[in-house]
Amino acid sequence: MAFEGLSERLQSALQKLRGKGKVNEADVKAAMREVRLALLEADVNFKVVKEFVSKVSERAVGQEVLKSLTPGQQVIKVVNEELTQLMGGSQAKLSLTSKPSVIMMVGLQGAGKTTTAGKLAHYLRKQNKQPLLVAGDVYRPAAIRQLEVLGEQIDIPVFSMGDQENPVTIAEKGIAHGKEEGHDVVIVDTAGRLHIDETMMDELKAIRQEVSPDEVLLVVDAMTGQDAVNVAENFNREMALTGVVLTKLDGDTRGGAALSVRAVTDCPVKFAGMGEKVDALEPFHPERMASRILGMGDVLTLIEKAQANVDQEKAKDLERKMRTQQFTFDDFLDQMDQVRNMGPLDEILGMMPGAGQMKGLKNLQVDEKQLTKVEAIIRSMTPEEKQHPDIINASRRRRLAAGSGTTVQDVNRLIKQFMDMKKMMKQFSSMTKGKKKKGMGRFKFPFMP
């Protein structure tokens, strides 16, 4: 999960202040010492750490905090605001004003530049754009073919001229082709290198001079930490970047690159790659990211994911079934599929406010294998068993275990959890009629420890 280590350390440091009725300068200093260590361990640039801690300390020992009725909460508010400012303050959107608008993708090999170009095209099409991909990497073996295959998968056209043509010519003709075909955005994938060199920069500068792109986006691997920041600094100096895309942020438990790149380069992070799927590219919202790091959740992103992935009609039908006690294993499976489409479940749970402090959810690692077991068991059921699980006796349970490659204990656990969930739904229904809540909190979803 992104920022997992940093998030735990910061929340632990600030938790000591949260419930205090009074906070003095010594308390703030002790907390800031732990915050400094947490940021340095997360591979945040040391100059950035020094400035951040200085700003927070100055504000945290000011009159607005010390005279507050809830000084601990005020300190956390200050940290949240300064974290947000550190990452850019507010979302930096793409500037697409030309027709067609040109986005030039640059970066080193291995950062995920070609894949990100395809993800960006997919994202823009969902914004009612008509993108065209241009294969301008003529050096890396199979780079052109990779982009063509990706284009086929997402049904977005790819312009290519093979690997013998000059990259500047490819970019120029690709944009001309996009204009002729009515595309309003042209994304040019350029060649990367294993390291920054003069030849690489000269070629990129020539492309930029020729096509005058609206956006020059640098793709960097967030897991490389300070190296990502150094790469961004060098590219920005040579290319005057308009934005950065951080890939593999879902696997970067430290997060130093995301917290450092804006402060060091003054270049905004515009997108974050949060997974392997083609739709796993998210606009970078500094305020939401800061909230997630501090364990306050990210409700807005969660809502956006739900709106994009959950069938509204099915959701209404499910609500009706829950109210009328008609919820079946088929509905359970369908709901599980829709939730899984929103992304990794541990990431979704991390967006819920206070999830890190909830008993049973702290340090939660969702076991995808367990979900696969659940799915296999349900798919092994007959239509009648899915509708009426109370008929699943011992012999049927043995059959389900054999048919799904699981154990009888797995089948028993799933059926018990399902029946507990139905009881919980009945209690919710009773609560709406004014009855007292009983026995809540005992149910655990099949993916919980």
Buried (B, 14 or more C-beta within 10 A) or exposed (E): BBBBBBBBBBBEBBBBBBEBEEBEEEBBEEBBEBBBEBBBEBBBBEEBBEBBBEBBBEBBBEEEBBEBEBBBBBBBBBBBBBBBBBBBEEBBEBEBEBEBBBBBBBBBBEBBBBBBBBBBBBBBBEEEBBBBBBBBBBBBEEBBEBBBEBBEEBEBBBBBBEBEEBBBEBBBBBBBBBBEEEBBBBBBBBBBBEEBEEEBBEBBEBBBEBBEBBBBBBBBBBBBBBBBBBBBBBBBEBBEBBBBBBBBBBBBBBBBBBBBBBBBBEBBBBBBBBBEEBBBBBBBBBBBBBBBBBBBBBEEBBEBBBEEBBEEEEEEBBEEBBBEEEBBBEBBBBBBEBBBBBBBBBBBBBBBBEBBEEEEBEEBEBBEEBBEBBBBBBEBBEEEBBEEBEEBEEEBBEBBBEBBEBBBEBBBBBBEBBEBBBBBBEBEBEEEEEEEEEEEEEBEBBBBE
